[in-house]
Structures are given as structure tokens and as C-alpha cells.
Amino acid sequence: MLTDINPKLPMRDKAVTRDFYINKLGFRNLGSVDYDGYLMVEKDNIQIHFFEFKELDPKENYGQVYIRTDDIESFYQLAKLQNVISNELEHKPWMQREFSILDPDSNLLTFGQSFF
């Protein structure tokens, strides 16, 4: 039985990625061991893992994650306050309210909440 999914996204610089997710988006470090070239963060009930890819060209990165939330307005306001919004909060035809963020390596994080 499948129970969870933890996306793994590329990062060029662990310190920059850690700073963005912890200080801008309110995630926290996951675990007590600091693995070389690997980062794990979590917020609420989700985890995102990152692997070091120093040669990554952000213009050619297609890393994407869709994250569902039950309080999109609060998270949107946090992201807006941190000036990390890629697009405004929108009502989509597929019955979701969504907005997106690009992290420092151009990984696309889309946040969505059902509105039906």
C-alpha cells in the first residue's frame, strides 16, 4: 500500500536552498543528520528532498511539485510577504485556487486548494 510521496528536486547550493525554504516559506530541517549534498525539509505534513546538482542550469530545470493545502490564503499571504510569488492566486477551471513559486533553482512549486 502506498502511503506517502516525497519529491526529490535538484539544488545547486544547499545553503541557498535551505535558506529559501526555511526563512522564506516556513519549512524546517528534517532529521538530525546533515548529509553532504542532500537536504530534507518539511512543513506540516509534507516533505521535500533535494539533491546536489551543481551544474544545474536553472533555465533548463523542469522540476515541478503540486502541493495541496487546506489554507491557501494564509500560505499565499506568507509567500507574498516574502516576495516569492511567481503568479497571483487564481481560480482555475479544474476547481482549484492556485498560485506558484519558483525557488532559487527554478523548481516550480504550485500550491492548490479545492473550492467546490
Biopython code that builds the backbone (N, CA, C, O; Angstrom):
import numpy as np
from Bio.PDB.StructureBuilder import StructureBuilder

atoms = [
    (1, "MET", "N", (0.843, -1.179, 0.000)),
    (1, "MET", "CA", (0.000, 0.000, 0.000)),
    (1, "MET", "C", (0.885, 1.238, 0.000)),
    (1, "MET", "O", (1.817, 1.334, 0.799)),
    (2, "LEU", "N", (0.607, 2.173, -0.875)),
    (2, "LEU", "CA", (1.353, 3.424, -0.919)),
    (2, "LEU", "C", (0.838, 4.348, 0.178)),
    (2, "LEU", "O", (-0.369, 4.449, 0.400)),
    (3, "THR", "N", (1.761, 5.021, 0.863)),
    (3, "THR", "CA", (1.336, 5.856, 1.991)),
    (3, "THR", "C", (1.784, 7.304, 1.917)),
    (3, "THR", "O", (1.226, 8.146, 2.620)),
    (4, "ASP", "N", (2.764, 7.622, 1.097)),
    (4, "ASP", "CA", (3.300, 8.977, 1.096)),
    (4, "ASP", "C", (4.159, 9.163, -0.136)),
    (4, "ASP", "O", (4.567, 8.191, -0.771)),
    (5, "ILE", "N", (4.435, 10.414, -0.472)),
    (5, "ILE", "CA", (5.372, 10.717, -1.552)),
    (5, "ILE", "C", (6.215, 11.911, -1.127)),
    (5, "ILE", "O", (5.699, 12.891, -0.589)),
    (6, "ASN", "N", (7.507, 11.818, -1.373)),
    (6, "ASN", "CA", (8.440, 12.884, -1.032)),
    (6, "ASN", "C", (9.245, 13.227, -2.278)),
    (6, "ASN", "O", (10.188, 12.514, -2.620)),
    (7, "PRO", "N", (8.885, 14.305, -2.959)),
    (7, "PRO", "CA", (9.600, 14.655, -4.185)),
    (7, "PRO", "C", (11.062, 14.982, -3.906)),
    (7, "PRO", "O", (11.411, 15.509, -2.849)),
    (8, "LYS", "N", (11.909, 14.654, -4.885)),
    (8, "LYS", "CA", (13.330, 14.989, -4.835)),
    (8, "LYS", "C", (13.605, 15.958, -5.973)),
    (8, "LYS", "O", (13.384, 15.641, -7.142)),
    (9, "LEU", "N", (14.088, 17.136, -5.621)),
    (9, "LEU", "CA", (14.347, 18.188, -6.593)),
    (9, "LEU", "C", (15.824, 18.545, -6.602)),
    (9, "LEU", "O", (16.504, 18.374, -5.590)),
    (10, "PRO", "N", (16.333, 19.037, -7.721)),
    (10, "PRO", "CA", (17.739, 19.428, -7.779)),
    (10, "PRO", "C", (17.987, 20.778, -7.107)),
    (10, "PRO", "O", (17.120, 21.652, -7.081)),
    (11, "MET", "N", (19.193, 20.917, -6.566)),
    (11, "MET", "CA", (19.630, 22.202, -5.992)),
    (11, "MET", "C", (21.096, 22.414, -6.362)),
    (11, "MET", "O", (21.870, 21.460, -6.441)),
    (12, "ARG", "N", (21.460, 23.653, -6.583)),
    (12, "ARG", "CA", (22.864, 23.970, -6.872)),
    (12, "ARG", "C", (23.643, 24.238, -5.601)),
    (12, "ARG", "O", (24.806, 23.850, -5.490)),
    (13, "ASP", "N", (23.008, 24.902, -4.634)),
    (13, "ASP", "CA", (23.700, 25.347, -3.431)),
    (13, "ASP", "C", (22.812, 25.047, -2.220)),
    (13, "ASP", "O", (21.752, 25.649, -2.049)),
    (14, "LYS", "N", (23.254, 24.124, -1.400)),
    (14, "LYS", "CA", (22.458, 23.674, -0.253)),
    (14, "LYS", "C", (22.121, 24.823, 0.699)),
    (14, "LYS", "O", (20.990, 24.903, 1.179)),
    (15, "ALA", "N", (23.060, 25.699, 0.977)),
    (15, "ALA", "CA", (22.817, 26.813, 1.906)),
    (15, "ALA", "C", (21.745, 27.749, 1.368)),
    (15, "ALA", "O", (20.891, 28.209, 2.125)),
    (16, "VAL", "N", (21.779, 28.034, 0.079)),
    (16, "VAL", "CA", (20.790, 28.913, -0.539)),
    (16, "VAL", "C", (19.409, 28.262, -0.509)),
    (16, "VAL", "O", (18.414, 28.910, -0.184)),
    (17, "THR", "N", (19.360, 26.977, -0.850)),
    (17, "THR", "CA", (18.086, 26.255, -0.847)),
    (17, "THR", "C", (17.517, 26.174, 0.562)),
    (17, "THR", "O", (16.328, 26.419, 0.766)),
    (18, "ARG", "N", (18.343, 25.837, 1.522)),
    (18, "ARG", "CA", (17.897, 25.753, 2.917)),
    (18, "ARG", "C", (17.348, 27.105, 3.382)),
    (18, "ARG", "O", (16.282, 27.172, 3.994)),
    (19, "ASP", "N", (18.076, 28.167, 3.090)),
    (19, "ASP", "CA", (17.641, 29.497, 3.492)),
    (19, "ASP", "C", (16.286, 29.852, 2.879)),
    (19, "ASP", "O", (15.413, 30.382, 3.567)),
    (20, "PHE", "N", (16.111, 29.566, 1.611)),
    (20, "PHE", "CA", (14.855, 29.893, 0.928)),
    (20, "PHE", "C", (13.674, 29.162, 1.565)),
    (20, "PHE", "O", (12.666, 29.783, 1.905)),
    (21, "TYR", "N", (13.797, 27.864, 1.724)),
    (21, "TYR", "CA", (12.669, 27.079, 2.233)),
    (21, "TYR", "C", (12.401, 27.335, 3.721)),
    (21, "TYR", "O", (11.246, 27.363, 4.144)),
    (22, "ILE", "N", (13.441, 27.519, 4.500)),
    (22, "ILE", "CA", (13.245, 27.730, 5.936)),
    (22, "ILE", "C", (12.872, 29.180, 6.239)),
    (22, "ILE", "O", (11.893, 29.429, 6.943)),
    (23, "ASN", "N", (13.623, 30.118, 5.727)),
    (23, "ASN", "CA", (13.403, 31.519, 6.093)),
    (23, "ASN", "C", (12.350, 32.244, 5.264)),
    (23, "ASN", "O", (11.794, 33.243, 5.719)),
    (24, "LYS", "N", (12.068, 31.765, 4.073)),
    (24, "LYS", "CA", (11.047, 32.412, 3.240)),
    (24, "LYS", "C", (9.699, 31.700, 3.319)),
    (24, "LYS", "O", (8.653, 32.349, 3.353)),
    (25, "LEU", "N", (9.721, 30.352, 3.348)),
    (25, "LEU", "CA", (8.479, 29.598, 3.257)),
    (25, "LEU", "C", (8.065, 28.916, 4.562)),
    (25, "LEU", "O", (6.997, 28.308, 4.625)),
    (26, "GLY", "N", (8.890, 29.007, 5.594)),
    (26, "GLY", "CA", (8.499, 28.458, 6.886)),
    (26, "GLY", "C", (8.667, 26.964, 7.050)),
    (26, "GLY", "O", (8.074, 26.375, 7.954)),
    (27, "PHE", "N", (9.462, 26.335, 6.197)),
    (27, "PHE", "CA", (9.772, 24.915, 6.374)),
    (27, "PHE", "C", (10.785, 24.789, 7.502)),
    (27, "PHE", "O", (11.308, 25.792, 7.987)),
    (28, "ARG", "N", (11.061, 23.561, 7.920)),
    (28, "ARG", "CA", (12.103, 23.301, 8.909)),
    (28, "ARG", "C", (12.960, 22.139, 8.428)),
    (28, "ARG", "O", (12.523, 21.319, 7.620)),
    (29, "ASN", "N", (14.188, 22.080, 8.939)),
    (29, "ASN", "CA", (15.052, 20.947, 8.613)),
    (29, "ASN", "C", (14.403, 19.664, 9.086)),
    (29, "ASN", "O", (13.763, 19.638, 10.137)),
    (30, "LEU", "N", (14.562, 18.612, 8.327)),
    (30, "LEU", "CA", (14.050, 17.298, 8.692)),
    (30, "LEU", "C", (15.223, 16.418, 9.072)),
    (30, "LEU", "O", (16.179, 16.285, 8.308)),
    (31, "GLY", "N", (15.156, 15.830, 10.224)),
    (31, "GLY", "CA", (16.217, 14.941, 10.684)),
    (31, "GLY", "C", (17.299, 15.687, 11.428)),
    (31, "GLY", "O", (17.370, 16.916, 11.412)),
    (32, "SER", "N", (18.133, 14.912, 12.076)),
    (32, "SER", "CA", (19.201, 15.499, 12.885)),
    (32, "SER", "C", (20.578, 15.352, 12.242)),
    (32, "SER", "O", (21.572, 15.843, 12.778)),
    (33, "VAL", "N", (20.637, 14.682, 11.100)),
    (33, "VAL", "CA", (21.912, 14.480, 10.407)),
    (33, "VAL", "C", (21.960, 15.392, 9.192)),
    (33, "VAL", "O", (20.988, 15.497, 8.443)),
    (34, "ASP", "N", (23.105, 16.053, 9.003)),
    (34, "ASP", "CA", (23.299, 16.922, 7.850)),
    (34, "ASP", "C", (24.077, 16.145, 6.796)),
    (34, "ASP", "O", (25.300, 16.037, 6.880)),
    (35, "TYR", "N", (23.374, 15.606, 5.809)),
    (35, "TYR", "CA", (24.003, 14.799, 4.766)),
    (35, "TYR", "C", (24.664, 15.689, 3.716)),
    (35, "TYR", "O", (24.086, 16.684, 3.278)),
    (36, "ASP", "N", (25.863, 15.325, 3.324)),
    (36, "ASP", "CA", (26.579, 16.057, 2.292)),
    (36, "ASP", "C", (25.826, 15.944, 0.970)),
    (36, "ASP", "O", (25.534, 14.837, 0.518)),
    (37, "GLY", "N", (25.513, 17.067, 0.353)),
    (37, "GLY", "CA", (24.873, 17.053, -0.954)),
    (37, "GLY", "C", (23.406, 16.686, -0.949)),
    (37, "GLY", "O", (22.830, 16.441, -2.009)),
    (38, "TYR", "N", (22.787, 16.643, 0.220)),
    (38, "TYR", "CA", (21.374, 16.254, 0.310)),
    (38, "TYR", "C", (20.700, 17.087, 1.388)),
    (38, "TYR", "O", (21.291, 17.352, 2.434)),
    (39, "LEU", "N", (19.466, 17.497, 1.136)),
    (39, "LEU", "CA", (18.719, 18.322, 2.074)),
    (39, "LEU", "C", (17.291, 17.813, 2.153)),
    (39, "LEU", "O", (16.688, 17.479, 1.133)),
    (40, "MET", "N", (16.752, 17.753, 3.357)),
    (40, "MET", "CA", (15.361, 17.376, 3.558)),
    (40, "MET", "C", (14.702, 18.453, 4.419)),
    (40, "MET", "O", (15.210, 18.811, 5.481)),
    (41, "VAL", "N", (13.561, 18.964, 3.944)),
    (41, "VAL", "CA", (12.802, 19.951, 4.703)),
    (41, "VAL", "C", (11.359, 19.476, 4.803)),
    (41, "VAL", "O", (10.891, 18.673, 3.995)),
    (42, "GLU", "N", (10.663, 19.993, 5.820)),
    (42, "GLU", "CA", (9.255, 19.644, 5.943)),
    (42, "GLU", "C", (8.461, 20.820, 6.484)),
    (42, "GLU", "O", (8.991, 21.703, 7.156)),
    (43, "LYS", "N", (7.193, 20.801, 6.172)),
    (43, "LYS", "CA", (6.235, 21.783, 6.677)),
    (43, "LYS", "C", (4.903, 21.061, 6.766)),
    (43, "LYS", "O", (4.443, 20.441, 5.807)),
    (44, "ASP", "N", (4.296, 21.158, 7.943)),
    (44, "ASP", "CA", (3.033, 20.471, 8.177)),
    (44, "ASP", "C", (3.200, 18.988, 7.851)),
    (44, "ASP", "O", (4.002, 18.307, 8.491)),
    (45, "ASN", "N", (2.458, 18.478, 6.870)),
    (45, "ASN", "CA", (2.508, 17.047, 6.566)),
    (45, "ASN", "C", (3.270, 16.707, 5.294)),
    (45, "ASN", "O", (3.128, 15.603, 4.768)),
    (46, "ILE", "N", (4.080, 17.641, 4.787)),
    (46, "ILE", "CA", (4.814, 17.319, 3.568)),
    (46, "ILE", "C", (6.322, 17.442, 3.780)),
    (46, "ILE", "O", (6.802, 18.200, 4.622)),
    (47, "GLN", "N", (7.032, 16.674, 2.989)),
    (47, "GLN", "CA", (8.493, 16.731, 2.944)),
    (47, "GLN", "C", (8.907, 16.995, 1.504)),
    (47, "GLN", "O", (8.274, 16.518, 0.562)),
    (48, "ILE", "N", (9.973, 17.757, 1.354)),
    (48, "ILE", "CA", (10.622, 17.902, 0.052)),
    (48, "ILE", "C", (12.094, 17.597, 0.266)),
    (48, "ILE", "O", (12.719, 18.111, 1.193)),
    (49, "HIS", "N", (12.637, 16.757, -0.600)),
    (49, "HIS", "CA", (14.049, 16.397, -0.540)),
    (49, "HIS", "C", (14.754, 17.046, -1.727)),
    (49, "HIS", "O", (14.157, 17.250, -2.784)),
    (50, "PHE", "N", (16.027, 17.365, -1.537)),
    (50, "PHE", "CA", (16.836, 17.997, -2.577)),
    (50, "PHE", "C", (18.162, 17.262, -2.702)),
    (50, "PHE", "O", (18.759, 16.860, -1.703)),
    (51, "PHE", "N", (18.610, 17.095, -3.919)),
    (51, "PHE", "CA", (19.923, 16.504, -4.184)),
    (51, "PHE", "C", (20.790, 17.546, -4.860)),
    (51, "PHE", "O", (20.307, 18.357, -5.650)),
    (52, "GLU", "N", (22.072, 17.518, -4.543)),
    (52, "GLU", "CA", (23.006, 18.484, -5.104)),
    (52, "GLU", "C", (23.243, 18.206, -6.585)),
    (52, "GLU", "O", (23.519, 17.078, -6.991)),
    (53, "PHE", "N", (23.129, 19.261, -7.370)),
    (53, "PHE", "CA", (23.375, 19.217, -8.809)),
    (53, "PHE", "C", (23.995, 20.562, -9.170)),
    (53, "PHE", "O", (23.321, 21.456, -9.682)),
    (54, "LYS", "N", (25.298, 20.688, -8.891)),
    (54, "LYS", "CA", (25.995, 21.964, -9.037)),
    (54, "LYS", "C", (25.972, 22.497, -10.471)),
    (54, "LYS", "O", (26.019, 23.710, -10.677)),
    (55, "GLU", "N", (25.901, 21.613, -11.455)),
    (55, "GLU", "CA", (25.927, 22.036, -12.856)),
    (55, "GLU", "C", (24.543, 22.397, -13.381)),
    (55, "GLU", "O", (24.407, 22.714, -14.563)),
    (56, "LEU", "N", (23.533, 22.360, -12.555)),
    (56, "LEU", "CA", (22.164, 22.646, -12.981)),
    (56, "LEU", "C", (22.072, 24.037, -13.595)),
    (56, "LEU", "O", (22.548, 25.012, -13.014)),
    (57, "ASP", "N", (21.471, 24.122, -14.749)),
    (57, "ASP", "CA", (21.164, 25.408, -15.371)),
    (57, "ASP", "C", (19.700, 25.695, -15.068)),
    (57, "ASP", "O", (18.821, 25.030, -15.617)),
    (58, "PRO", "N", (19.412, 26.680, -14.198)),
    (58, "PRO", "CA", (18.021, 26.957, -13.824)),
    (58, "PRO", "C", (17.105, 27.219, -15.017)),
    (58, "PRO", "O", (15.903, 26.966, -14.936)),
    (59, "LYS", "N", (17.649, 27.718, -16.112)),
    (59, "LYS", "CA", (16.836, 27.968, -17.302)),
    (59, "LYS", "C", (16.391, 26.670, -17.971)),
    (59, "LYS", "O", (15.470, 26.674, -18.788)),
    (60, "GLU", "N", (17.045, 25.559, -17.625)),
    (60, "GLU", "CA", (16.711, 24.264, -18.215)),
    (60, "GLU", "C", (16.138, 23.293, -17.181)),
    (60, "GLU", "O", (16.023, 22.099, -17.454)),
    (61, "ASN", "N", (15.784, 23.787, -16.013)),
    (61, "ASN", "CA", (15.248, 22.924, -14.959)),
    (61, "ASN", "C", (13.736, 22.807, -15.108)),
    (61, "ASN", "O", (13.032, 23.810, -15.224)),
    (62, "TYR", "N", (13.251, 21.576, -15.105)),
    (62, "TYR", "CA", (11.820, 21.326, -15.221)),
    (62, "TYR", "C", (11.248, 20.674, -13.968)),
    (62, "TYR", "O", (10.177, 20.069, -14.021)),
    (63, "GLY", "N", (11.963, 20.792, -12.819)),
    (63, "GLY", "CA", (11.459, 20.239, -11.569)),
    (63, "GLY", "C", (10.161, 20.927, -11.166)),
    (63, "GLY", "O", (10.081, 22.154, -11.126)),
    (64, "GLN", "N", (9.149, 20.123, -10.870)),
    (64, "GLN", "CA", (7.844, 20.668, -10.501)),
    (64, "GLN", "C", (7.199, 19.811, -9.431)),
    (64, "GLN", "O", (7.351, 18.589, -9.420)),
    (65, "VAL", "N", (6.472, 20.466, -8.524)),
    (65, "VAL", "CA", (5.715, 19.770, -7.486)),
    (65, "VAL", "C", (4.386, 20.500, -7.329)),
    (65, "VAL", "O", (4.340, 21.730, -7.309)),
    (66, "TYR", "N", (3.311, 19.733, -7.218)),
    (66, "TYR", "CA", (1.990, 20.296, -6.921)),
    (66, "TYR", "C", (1.675, 19.947, -5.480)),
    (66, "TYR", "O", (1.670, 18.774, -5.108)),
    (67, "ILE", "N", (1.411, 20.961, -4.667)),
    (67, "ILE", "CA", (1.180, 20.765, -3.233)),
    (67, "ILE", "C", (-0.230, 21.228, -2.903)),
    (67, "ILE", "O", (-0.582, 22.386, -3.129)),
    (68, "ARG", "N", (-1.023, 20.331, -2.375)),
    (68, "ARG", "CA", (-2.381, 20.683, -1.961)),
    (68, "ARG", "C", (-2.351, 21.231, -0.536)),
    (68, "ARG", "O", (-1.557, 20.804, 0.302)),
    (69, "THR", "N", (-3.239, 22.186, -0.293)),
    (69, "THR", "CA", (-3.333, 22.807, 1.020)),
    (69, "THR", "C", (-4.797, 22.988, 1.387)),
    (69, "THR", "O", (-5.668, 22.983, 0.516)),
    (70, "ASP", "N", (-5.064, 23.148, 2.672)),
    (70, "ASP", "CA", (-6.429, 23.446, 3.102)),
    (70, "ASP", "C", (-6.543, 24.892, 3.600)),
    (70, "ASP", "O", (-7.571, 25.285, 4.152)),
    (71, "ASP", "N", (-5.475, 25.682, 3.398)),
    (71, "ASP", "CA", (-5.485, 27.096, 3.792)),
    (71, "ASP", "C", (-4.606, 27.891, 2.833)),
    (71, "ASP", "O", (-3.592, 28.466, 3.228)),
    (72, "ILE", "N", (-5.012, 27.912, 1.577)),
    (72, "ILE", "CA", (-4.185, 28.547, 0.552)),
    (72, "ILE", "C", (-4.032, 30.045, 0.784)),
    (72, "ILE", "O", (-2.984, 30.613, 0.478)),
    (73, "GLU", "N", (-5.046, 30.679, 1.310)),
    (73, "GLU", "CA", (-4.986, 32.125, 1.512)),
    (73, "GLU", "C", (-3.853, 32.514, 2.464)),
    (73, "GLU", "O", (-3.109, 33.455, 2.190)),
    (74, "SER", "N", (-3.720, 31.793, 3.578)),
    (74, "SER", "CA", (-2.651, 32.100, 4.543)),
    (74, "SER", "C", (-1.272, 31.862, 3.939)),
    (74, "SER", "O", (-0.368, 32.681, 4.108)),
    (75, "PHE", "N", (-1.109, 30.741, 3.234)),
    (75, "PHE", "CA", (0.202, 30.457, 2.656)),
    (75, "PHE", "C", (0.514, 31.444, 1.532)),
    (75, "PHE", "O", (1.663, 31.854, 1.366)),
    (76, "TYR", "N", (-0.492, 31.822, 0.771)),
    (76, "TYR", "CA", (-0.309, 32.817, -0.278)),
    (76, "TYR", "C", (0.159, 34.144, 0.325)),
    (76, "TYR", "O", (1.072, 34.779, -0.203)),
    (77, "GLN", "N", (-0.460, 34.559, 1.421)),
    (77, "GLN", "CA", (-0.077, 35.817, 2.073)),
    (77, "GLN", "C", (1.366, 35.747, 2.580)),
    (77, "GLN", "O", (2.113, 36.718, 2.459)),
    (78, "LEU", "N", (1.761, 34.606, 3.145)),
    (78, "LEU", "CA", (3.152, 34.428, 3.588)),
    (78, "LEU", "C", (4.110, 34.557, 2.408)),
    (78, "LEU", "O", (5.101, 35.282, 2.489)),
    (79, "ALA", "N", (3.820, 33.866, 1.325)),
    (79, "ALA", "CA", (4.690, 33.902, 0.143)),
    (79, "ALA", "C", (4.736, 35.302, -0.458)),
    (79, "ALA", "O", (5.786, 35.759, -0.909)),
    (80, "LYS", "N", (3.605, 35.970, -0.459)),
    (80, "LYS", "CA", (3.557, 37.334, -0.998)),
    (80, "LYS", "C", (4.381, 38.281, -0.130)),
    (80, "LYS", "O", (5.108, 39.129, -0.647)),
    (81, "LEU", "N", (4.267, 38.137, 1.179)),
    (81, "LEU", "CA", (5.049, 38.945, 2.111)),
    (81, "LEU", "C", (6.550, 38.734, 1.895)),
    (81, "LEU", "O", (7.334, 39.674, 2.023)),
    (82, "GLN", "N", (6.944, 37.515, 1.573)),
    (82, "GLN", "CA", (8.353, 37.189, 1.325)),
    (82, "GLN", "C", (8.793, 37.525, -0.099)),
    (82, "GLN", "O", (9.958, 37.351, -0.453)),
    (83, "ASN", "N", (7.849, 38.009, -0.914)),
    (83, "ASN", "CA", (8.146, 38.413, -2.289)),
    (83, "ASN", "C", (8.692, 37.263, -3.135)),
    (83, "ASN", "O", (9.668, 37.428, -3.867)),
    (84, "VAL", "N", (8.053, 36.098, -3.026)),
    (84, "VAL", "CA", (8.498, 34.930, -3.784)),
    (84, "VAL", "C", (7.420, 34.397, -4.735)),
    (84, "VAL", "O", (7.568, 33.302, -5.279)),
    (85, "ILE", "N", (6.355, 35.147, -4.938)),
    (85, "ILE", "CA", (5.242, 34.717, -5.790)),
    (85, "ILE", "C", (5.640, 34.777, -7.259)),
    (85, "ILE", "O", (6.206, 35.773, -7.709)),
    (86, "SER", "N", (5.348, 33.713, -8.009)),
    (86, "SER", "CA", (5.565, 33.716, -9.456)),
    (86, "SER", "C", (4.312, 34.122, -10.212)),
    (86, "SER", "O", (4.397, 34.715, -11.287)),
    (87, "ASN", "N", (3.150, 33.806, -9.655)),
    (87, "ASN", "CA", (1.895, 34.255, -10.246)),
    (87, "ASN", "C", (0.860, 34.433, -9.141)),
    (87, "ASN", "O", (0.966, 33.833, -8.071)),
    (88, "GLU", "N", (-0.126, 35.254, -9.412)),
    (88, "GLU", "CA", (-1.146, 35.574, -8.417)),
    (88, "GLU", "C", (-2.073, 34.386, -8.164)),
    (88, "GLU", "O", (-2.166, 33.471, -8.982)),
    (89, "LEU", "N", (-2.743, 34.414, -7.041)),
    (89, "LEU", "CA", (-3.728, 33.404, -6.683)),
    (89, "LEU", "C", (-4.890, 33.479, -7.668)),
    (89, "LEU", "O", (-5.489, 34.540, -7.851)),
    (90, "GLU", "N", (-5.206, 32.351, -8.301)),
    (90, "GLU", "CA", (-6.232, 32.320, -9.347)),
    (90, "GLU", "C", (-7.217, 31.185, -9.113)),
    (90, "GLU", "O", (-6.874, 30.163, -8.518)),
    (91, "HIS", "N", (-8.436, 31.373, -9.585)),
    (91, "HIS", "CA", (-9.423, 30.295, -9.642)),
    (91, "HIS", "C", (-9.252, 29.604, -10.992)),
    (91, "HIS", "O", (-9.372, 30.241, -12.039)),
    (92, "LYS", "N", (-8.974, 28.316, -10.966)),
    (92, "LYS", "CA", (-8.745, 27.564, -12.194)),
    (92, "LYS", "C", (-10.015, 26.806, -12.601)),
    (92, "LYS", "O", (-10.847, 26.506, -11.745)),
    (93, "PRO", "N", (-10.176, 26.494, -13.891)),
    (93, "PRO", "CA", (-11.364, 25.774, -14.348)),
    (93, "PRO", "C", (-11.493, 24.375, -13.745)),
    (93, "PRO", "O", (-12.584, 23.805, -13.740)),
    (94, "TRP", "N", (-10.407, 23.824, -13.244)),
    (94, "TRP", "CA", (-10.450, 22.484, -12.644)),
    (94, "TRP", "C", (-10.769, 22.541, -11.150)),
    (94, "TRP", "O", (-10.447, 21.624, -10.394)),
    (95, "MET", "N", (-11.418, 23.652, -10.740)),
    (95, "MET", "CA", (-11.953, 23.816, -9.390)),
    (95, "MET", "C", (-10.879, 23.899, -8.309)),
    (95, "MET", "O", (-11.049, 23.389, -7.202)),
    (96, "GLN", "N", (-9.793, 24.540, -8.647)),
    (96, "GLN", "CA", (-8.709, 24.769, -7.692)),
    (96, "GLN", "C", (-8.397, 26.256, -7.643)),
    (96, "GLN", "O", (-8.481, 26.949, -8.657)),
    (97, "ARG", "N", (-8.038, 26.740, -6.468)),
    (97, "ARG", "CA", (-7.409, 28.050, -6.321)),
    (97, "ARG", "C", (-5.921, 27.754, -6.269)),
    (97, "ARG", "O", (-5.490, 26.917, -5.475)),
    (98, "GLU", "N", (-5.129, 28.417, -7.091)),
    (98, "GLU", "CA", (-3.710, 28.084, -7.215)),
    (98, "GLU", "C", (-2.839, 29.329, -7.335)),
    (98, "GLU", "O", (-3.268, 30.381, -7.809)),
    (99, "PHE", "N", (-1.584, 29.161, -6.880)),
    (99, "PHE", "CA", (-0.520, 30.110, -7.180)),
    (99, "PHE", "C", (0.773, 29.314, -7.210)),
    (99, "PHE", "O", (0.828, 28.180, -6.736)),
    (100, "SER", "N", (1.812, 29.919, -7.772)),
    (100, "SER", "CA", (3.084, 29.223, -7.920)),
    (100, "SER", "C", (4.251, 30.053, -7.414)),
    (100, "SER", "O", (4.186, 31.278, -7.312)),
    (101, "ILE", "N", (5.322, 29.332, -7.102)),
    (101, "ILE", "CA", (6.584, 29.911, -6.651)),
    (101, "ILE", "C", (7.699, 29.221, -7.430)),
    (101, "ILE", "O", (7.650, 28.011, -7.649)),
    (102, "LEU", "N", (8.686, 29.976, -7.840)),
    (102, "LEU", "CA", (9.924, 29.401, -8.378)),
    (102, "LEU", "C", (10.985, 29.537, -7.301)),
    (102, "LEU", "O", (11.212, 30.632, -6.788)),
    (103, "ASP", "N", (11.634, 28.440, -6.955)),
    (103, "ASP", "CA", (12.692, 28.520, -5.950)),
    (103, "ASP", "C", (13.985, 28.998, -6.617)),
    (103, "ASP", "O", (13.986, 29.237, -7.825)),
    (104, "PRO", "N", (15.076, 29.143, -5.876)),
    (104, "PRO", "CA", (16.317, 29.688, -6.463)),
    (104, "PRO", "C", (16.879, 28.868, -7.630)),
    (104, "PRO", "O", (17.688, 29.377, -8.406)),
    (105, "ASP", "N", (16.462, 27.609, -7.760)),
    (105, "ASP", "CA", (16.944, 26.764, -8.855)),
    (105, "ASP", "C", (15.895, 26.561, -9.940)),
    (105, "ASP", "O", (16.047, 25.700, -10.807)),
    (106, "SER", "N", (14.833, 27.353, -9.887)),
    (106, "SER", "CA", (13.716, 27.304, -10.839)),
    (106, "SER", "C", (12.889, 26.031, -10.738)),
    (106, "SER", "O", (12.256, 25.625, -11.712)),
    (107, "ASN", "N", (12.889, 25.391, -9.557)),
    (107, "ASN", "CA", (11.913, 24.344, -9.305)),
    (107, "ASN", "C", (10.571, 25.038, -9.108)),
    (107, "ASN", "O", (10.462, 25.982, -8.325)),
    (108, "LEU", "N", (9.555, 24.573, -9.817)),
    (108, "LEU", "CA", (8.231, 25.186, -9.746)),
    (108, "LEU", "C", (7.395, 24.488, -8.675)),
    (108, "LEU", "O", (7.159, 23.282, -8.743)),
    (109, "LEU", "N", (6.953, 25.262, -7.691)),
    (109, "LEU", "CA", (6.059, 24.760, -6.652)),
    (109, "LEU", "C", (4.695, 25.388, -6.896)),
    (109, "LEU", "O", (4.559, 26.609, -6.821)),
    (110, "THR", "N", (3.700, 24.589, -7.182)),
    (110, "THR", "CA", (2.341, 25.088, -7.350)),
    (110, "THR", "C", (1.527, 24.630, -6.155)),
    (110, "THR", "O", (1.537, 23.453, -5.793)),
    (111, "PHE", "N", (0.824, 25.571, -5.550)),
    (111, "PHE", "CA", (0.003, 25.302, -4.379)),
    (111, "PHE", "C", (-1.454, 25.406, -4.795)),
    (111, "PHE", "O", (-1.844, 26.357, -5.472)),
    (112, "GLY", "N", (-2.261, 24.429, -4.389)),
    (112, "GLY", "CA", (-3.654, 24.432, -4.787)),
    (112, "GLY", "C", (-4.587, 24.010, -3.666)),
    (112, "GLY", "O", (-4.234, 23.219, -2.792)),
    (113, "GLN", "N", (-5.802, 24.571, -3.723)),
    (113, "GLN", "CA", (-6.868, 24.202, -2.787)),
    (113, "GLN", "C", (-8.172, 24.106, -3.569)),
    (113, "GLN", "O", (-8.491, 24.989, -4.365)),
    (114, "SER", "N", (-8.919, 23.038, -3.343)),
    (114, "SER", "CA", (-10.223, 22.877, -3.990)),
    (114, "SER", "C", (-11.173, 23.956, -3.501)),
    (114, "SER", "O", (-11.126, 24.353, -2.337)),
    (115, "PHE", "N", (-12.040, 24.431, -4.397)),
    (115, "PHE", "CA", (-13.019, 25.426, -3.992)),
    (115, "PHE", "C", (-14.447, 25.005, -4.311)),
    (115, "PHE", "O", (-15.341, 25.850, -4.363)),
    (116, "PHE", "N", (-14.670, 23.734, -4.520)),
    (116, "PHE", "CA", (-16.048, 23.285, -4.746)),
    (116, "PHE", "C", (-16.653, 22.758, -3.490)),
    (116, "PHE", "O", (-17.810, 22.336, -3.492)),
]
sb = StructureBuilder()
sb.init_structure("model")
sb.init_model(0)
sb.init_chain("A")
sb.init_seg("    ")
for serial, (resi, resn, name, xyz) in enumerate(atoms, 1):
    if name == "N":
        sb.init_residue(resn, " ", resi, " ")
    sb.init_atom(name, np.array(xyz, "f"), 0.0, 1.0, " ", f" {name:<3s}", serial, name[0])
structure = sb.get_structure()
